[in-house]
Amino acid sequence: MSVESKIVEHYEAGKLLAAIEAGVEALGRTTSNVTIDDLGPVDEFHIGGRAATIALCERLRVGSGAQVLDVGCGIGGTARRLASTIGCQVTGVDLVAGYVDVARKLTDWTGLSDQISYEVGSALDLPLGESSFDAATLLHVGMNIEDKQQLFSEMRRVLRQDGVLGVYDVIRTAEGDLSFPVPWASDSSTSFVSDIPTYEAAFSAARFEISRGLQPWRVRARLLRDPQAKDRRTRGPAAPRAPRDHRISHPRQDREHGRRRCGWHRRACRDHQPGEVAP
Ligand SMILES: C[S@@+](CC[C@H](N)C(=O)[O-])C[C@H]1O[C@@H](n2cnc3c(N)ncnc32)[C@H](O)[C@@H]1O
């Protein structure tokens, strides 16, 4: 099985949409009036959740006329945040067709379909024309991709000459083995967490100029073996706590997937407990 097929298997969407729909109903909302803030607890598959997305969006410094690409868009949380806060046009690309289907639905529910489109495709061979975007984002995707140089060369190809790339990835800051499974990989065959020099070399090879220093999260491999320590150290910027009666629980936080598949969410939303969930 290829690495990309294994990645699809790892992230496969299953009954995600039905679970989110149940969560929306539980909020007393409908698919016609649910907001991107309602969806925030479930559509951000990265450490720091929506607070991290907002921080990255602000740093892109693009305006409402911009065309923005989100590579490895998951179910579209970042795309919707970009489109609604900046007013720009966004294209999301993801390897997992099920995620793209869910992304399209949630975007339709939140009235953003005229600003966002999605494609199924690989970051290593983007199904997009050259020089089409003013900015691109990559949130927690690079650790699934071994060939960082090809990843960033593809992003460079589709960006305009003065385009901006915002990257927020899990970075290796020390030697040591990861204890699998981790949220992005079931085993080492699809995990390619790399250090800052590797990213810098790949950026340079792809002709990117680094305009802000790369700032690693202090997540050490040693801590990843200790779930409690990991939680303490990898929470990232605190996500806003939703009131108890106004939130959607993560649909994967169920008995079947348990903690294994909900790492991002547990860190982003500390008030969610296993078992609160939509099936
Ligand atoms: C941890 S999730 C992050 C999703 C989204 N960026 C977010 O932060 O909410 C990683 C995503 O990267 C996608 N992905 C991994 N490898 C990819 C590749 N080679 N090409 C496109 N998407 C990829 C996965 O399908 C998954 O949706």
PDBQT file of the ligand as one rigid body, heavy atoms in Angstrom, charges set to zero:
ROOT
HETATM    1  C1  LIG A 301      -3.930  16.776  10.843  1.00  0.00    +0.000 C 
HETATM    2  S1  LIG A 301      -4.953  17.020   9.456  1.00  0.00    +0.000 S 
HETATM    3  C2  LIG A 301      -4.991  18.803   9.329  1.00  0.00    +0.000 C 
HETATM    4  C3  LIG A 301      -6.185  19.289   8.563  1.00  0.00    +0.000 C 
HETATM    5  C4  LIG A 301      -6.319  20.798   8.438  1.00  0.00    +0.000 C 
HETATM    6  N1  LIG A 301      -5.143  21.382   7.820  1.00  0.00    +0.000 N 
HETATM    7  C5  LIG A 301      -6.525  21.409   9.805  1.00  0.00    +0.000 C 
HETATM    8  O1  LIG A 301      -5.563  21.913  10.388  1.00  0.00    +0.000 OA
HETATM    9  O2  LIG A 301      -7.663  21.352  10.300  1.00  0.00    +0.000 OA
HETATM   10  C6  LIG A 301      -3.869  16.599   8.131  1.00  0.00    +0.000 C 
HETATM   11  C7  LIG A 301      -4.565  16.681   6.797  1.00  0.00    +0.000 C 
HETATM   12  O3  LIG A 301      -3.587  16.596   5.773  1.00  0.00    +0.000 OA
HETATM   13  C8  LIG A 301      -4.096  15.793   4.743  1.00  0.00    +0.000 C 
HETATM   14  N2  LIG A 301      -2.965  15.254   4.001  1.00  0.00    +0.000 N 
HETATM   15  C9  LIG A 301      -1.967  14.465   4.449  1.00  0.00    +0.000 A 
HETATM   16  N3  LIG A 301      -1.113  14.190   3.474  1.00  0.00    +0.000 NA
HETATM   17  C10 LIG A 301      -1.564  14.829   2.366  1.00  0.00    +0.000 A 
HETATM   18  C11 LIG A 301      -1.108  14.936   1.025  1.00  0.00    +0.000 A 
HETATM   19  N4  LIG A 301      -0.016  14.293   0.594  1.00  0.00    +0.000 N 
HETATM   20  N5  LIG A 301      -1.813  15.678   0.165  1.00  0.00    +0.000 NA
HETATM   21  C12 LIG A 301      -2.950  16.327   0.564  1.00  0.00    +0.000 A 
HETATM   22  N6  LIG A 301      -3.442  16.249   1.812  1.00  0.00    +0.000 NA
HETATM   23  C13 LIG A 301      -2.751  15.523   2.707  1.00  0.00    +0.000 A 
HETATM   24  C14 LIG A 301      -4.892  14.729   5.478  1.00  0.00    +0.000 C 
HETATM   25  O4  LIG A 301      -5.802  14.091   4.640  1.00  0.00    +0.000 OA
HETATM   26  C15 LIG A 301      -5.550  15.551   6.563  1.00  0.00    +0.000 C 
HETATM   27  O5  LIG A 301      -6.774  16.090   6.163  1.00  0.00    +0.000 OA
ENDROOT
TORSDOF 0
